[in-house]
């Protein structure tokens, strides 16, 4: 799930999706609220977030913070910057998310 970068620090990959299970090496998060809580928690420790890989549509988890574009909005509002990868199949959602990524100068992988 996580790998050691050096003594005391861990590299983590985050997978945000309501139905598709996380690939090996990722932490699976299903809602925007869970993603916010988790990221705030990880930032208090020695965790290096390598990438946040996210879907657009939150499905049944939309009642817990909305669709995943809201997570990007939260990153923007709080001044956070992490590499982002979008794995959504929603073309309109992808473009809306990319607009936020480009506007903030974030790296899309």
Secondary structure in CASP SS format (residue, H / E / C, confidence):
PFRMAT SS
TARGET T0000
AUTHOR 0000-0000-0000
METHOD secondary structure of the structure
MODEL  1
X C 1.00
X E 1.00
X E 1.00
X E 1.00
X E 1.00
X E 1.00
X C 1.00
X C 1.00
X E 1.00
X E 1.00
X E 1.00
X E 1.00
X E 1.00
X E 1.00
X E 1.00
X E 1.00
X C 1.00
X C 1.00
X C 1.00
X C 1.00
X C 1.00
X C 1.00
X C 1.00
X C 1.00
X C 1.00
X E 1.00
X E 1.00
X E 1.00
X E 1.00
X C 1.00
X C 1.00
X H 1.00
X H 1.00
X H 1.00
X H 1.00
X H 1.00
X H 1.00
X H 1.00
X H 1.00
X H 1.00
X H 1.00
X H 1.00
X H 1.00
X H 1.00
X C 1.00
X C 1.00
X E 1.00
X E 1.00
X E 1.00
X E 1.00
X E 1.00
X E 1.00
X E 1.00
X E 1.00
X C 1.00
X C 1.00
X C 1.00
X C 1.00
X H 1.00
X H 1.00
X H 1.00
X H 1.00
X H 1.00
X H 1.00
X C 1.00
X C 1.00
X C 1.00
X C 1.00
X H 1.00
X H 1.00
X H 1.00
X H 1.00
X H 1.00
X H 1.00
X H 1.00
X H 1.00
X H 1.00
X C 1.00
X C 1.00
X C 1.00
X C 1.00
X C 1.00
X C 1.00
X E 1.00
X E 1.00
X E 1.00
X C 1.00
X C 1.00
X C 1.00
X C 1.00
X H 1.00
X H 1.00
X H 1.00
X H 1.00
X H 1.00
X H 1.00
X H 1.00
X H 1.00
X H 1.00
X H 1.00
X H 1.00
X H 1.00
X H 1.00
X H 1.00
X C 1.00
X C 1.00
X C 1.00
X E 1.00
X C 1.00
END
